[in-house]
Amino acid sequence: MNKQDEAILLERLADTFETKLRETERSIGDDIPDQYREGRMDAFGWAATYCRLLAERK
């Protein structure tokens, strides 16, 4: 796999993680905060950021 393909793949992964982050954010209601959901949001946000940073290096 060449560097351009790697960068494209990383961008797609970042987009996927951001989509999952938005879906998780929309699932938040007025109920008691869910630590598991908040942890997933953090993980998706960090994963998207990491993929974007790696893509920029390619």
C-alpha positions in Angstrom: 0.0 0.0 0.0 1.5 3.4 -1.0 1.4 6.5 1.2 -1.4 8.1 -0.7 -3.6 5.0 -0.2 -2.7 5.0 3.5 -3.7 8.6 3.8 -7.0 8.0 2.1 -7.7 5.0 4.3 -6.9 7.1 7.5 -9.2 9.9 6.3 -12.0 7.4 5.8 -11.4 6.0 9.3 -11.4 9.4 10.8 -14.7 10.2 9.0 -16.2 6.9 10.3 -15.1 7.7 13.9 -16.6 11.2 13.6 -19.9 9.8 12.4 -19.9 7.4 15.4 -19.1 10.3 17.7 -22.1 12.3 16.3 -24.4 9.3 16.6 -23.3 8.8 20.2 -23.8 12.5 21.0 -27.3 12.4 19.5 -28.2 9.5 21.8 -27.7 11.6 24.9 -31.0 12.4 26.5 -32.0 14.1 29.7 -31.3 11.0 31.7 -28.5 10.3 34.1 -25.1 10.6 32.4 -23.9 7.3 31.2 -20.1 6.9 31.8 -19.9 4.2 29.2 -21.4 6.5 26.6 -19.1 9.3 27.6 -16.1 7.0 27.4 -17.2 5.9 23.8 -17.5 9.6 22.8 -13.9 10.2 24.1 -12.6 7.2 22.3 -14.2 8.1 19.0 -13.0 11.7 19.3 -9.4 10.6 20.0 -9.5 8.0 17.3 -10.7 10.5 14.7 -8.0 13.0 15.7 -5.3 10.4 15.7 -6.2 9.2 12.2 -6.3 12.7 10.9 -2.8 13.4 12.4 -1.4 10.2 10.8 -3.0 11.1 7.4 -1.3 14.5 7.5 2.1 12.9 8.0 1.6 10.7 4.9 
